[in-house]
Amino acid sequence: MSDQTGDEVVDLSQRDPEYVAKLLPLLRLATKWWFRSDVRDIDRIPDGGALVVSNHSGGLMAMDVPVIAVAFFDHFGEERPLYVLAHDMLFTGSAEPVFSRAGFLKATRANANAVLQSGGVTIVFPGGDYDTFRPFTKNNTIDFAGRTGYVRTALANDVPLVPVVSIGGQEAQLHLARGEQLAKLLQLERLLRTRYMPVTFGFPFGLTFAFPPNLPLPTKIVTQVLEPIDIRAEFGDDPDIAEVDAEVRRRMQAVLDDLARARRFPVLG
């Protein structure tokens, strides 16, 4: 999550509940029919401001947000504000107004603070592209690449953390490597603010280097919402950020391990 402030803050009123309602049938079709999504205990998200922290899966076509959003709006209704902190690449050209109306914001701390102080719910993926491009050998690993800003954000706004764990999304295609060296050679960090050019194998293009993107396989995605964490109640008034992060990831990994043991077959679920 970037520390950018000032002009980077997006007007929260750009989120349009009526527009979200129009998107839901299409999102529901994709998540429920193609990915057979199963979201458990969405009602654990408490009233008021809350910071949902999740692992991130699926590469360029990560479905975590649609899966969580459909379950969230089906349970709470489209009027309850839900925002997603996302990569800058989603806010280029004609895509910016589309994503802004749907509740997407650039992943800056200022934007997260604005949402949480307004009493809204926001989703953050601390692992970002590092997580979603992880190789298949680490499919069932919680790894935020050492990023702990989400803990500080929850503390600064005195809101609960709600861990969410998903399995299956990384099986939409075979991720072989993150492609750090290739991305460095092509200077993608300067051009696109990413250090990765993932090497994947899928249908219909076979082996690709991010582009052209393969179509996602109809992998079953199961998502579990964990109990909210009141950081100060559990860790004291001046908690150790690293300790909180380690415990959040430990709880998430335990749930992911359980989901992995219950998963009988790749893709099929």
Secondary structure, 3 states (H helix, E strand, C coil): CECCCHHHCCCHHHCCHHHHHHHHHHHHHHHHHHCCCEEECHHHCCCCCEEEEECCCCHHHCCHHHHHHHHHHHHHCCCCCEEEEECHHHHCCCHHHHHHHCCEEECEHHHHHHHHHCCCEEEECCCHHHHHCCCHHHCCCCCCCCCCHHHHHHHHHCCCEEEEEEECHHHHCEEEECCHHHHHHCCHHHHHCCCCCCEEEEECCEEEECCCCCECCCCCCEEEECCCECHHHHHCCCCCHHHHHHHHHHHHHHHHHHHHHHCCCCCCC
